[in-house]
Amino acid sequence: MSAFLWVSAGLIAQMALIHTGGFVVAAAVLFTCVARGFGSARWLRDLVIGAVLAVLVFLFFVRFLNVNLPAGWLKPMLG
């Protein structure tokens, strides 16, 4: 699968997951697909890195900027 298709699949997955899965899940999946598009074969590592970055961004936007992002499935943990 080419890089363009991986990145496109990540964007489509983000659009599909943002309202149900929430920002963190959608961003982690997008990060994983983009990393795969750039040649990474370590999908689990990429998913964990994407999730950590997404949680940090989520907390920054929600706590400091007062922007409401969808928490989705992780709402009990993220508040």
N, C-alpha and C positions, 0 to 999 in steps of 0.2 A: 504494500500500500504506500503510495507516495506521501511526501510531507504535506502537500496541499490537502489531501484527503484526510489525513490524521487531524490537522488543524481544523478543517471544516467539520469533521465528526465531533471534535471537542466543542466547537461553538454551538452546534445543533444540540448536543447533550446538555450544554449549559442552559440553553433556552428551554429545554424540556424539563430540567431539574430545578431551576431557580425557584419556582413557586411551591413545588412539593418537597423536594429535598432540602431546599434552603441555599443560602449563599455559600456556605462553607463547603457543602457537598458538591455543588455545581462548580465552584472555583477549583476544587481539588481534582475533579474529573477533567476539567479544561486544562489545568496545568499538566496532568499526566499525558493527555493526548498531544499537547504541544511539545512536551519533552520527547515523546515517541516520534513525532514528526521531525524533530531535530536530530534523531538518531539514537536516543537512549533506549536501551533494552531492559533496563531495570525498573519495571513498572511499579513495583511495590514501594521502592525507595522514593520514586517520583510522586506517588500518591501520598505518602507520609509527608514529604516536603511541601507538597501543594496544600495539604490539610493544615499544617502548622502555619504556613504563610496566610492562608485564608482565615484562620481563626484570629491571627494578629490583625489583619486588615478589618475583619468584622468588628472586633472589639474596639479598634481605633475609631471606626466610623460611628458605631453605636454609642460608645461612652464619651468620646471627646468631641465629635462633630454633630452629635444628636441627629444622625441620619438613620432612618428605619430601614434596615435590610432584613429580608426574610430569613428567619432562623430555621424554619423547616423541621426536619427530624431531630435536630440537635437542640431544639428549644428548651427542653428540661435542663440541659447542661449549660447553655449559654445565657439563659434568663430572658 
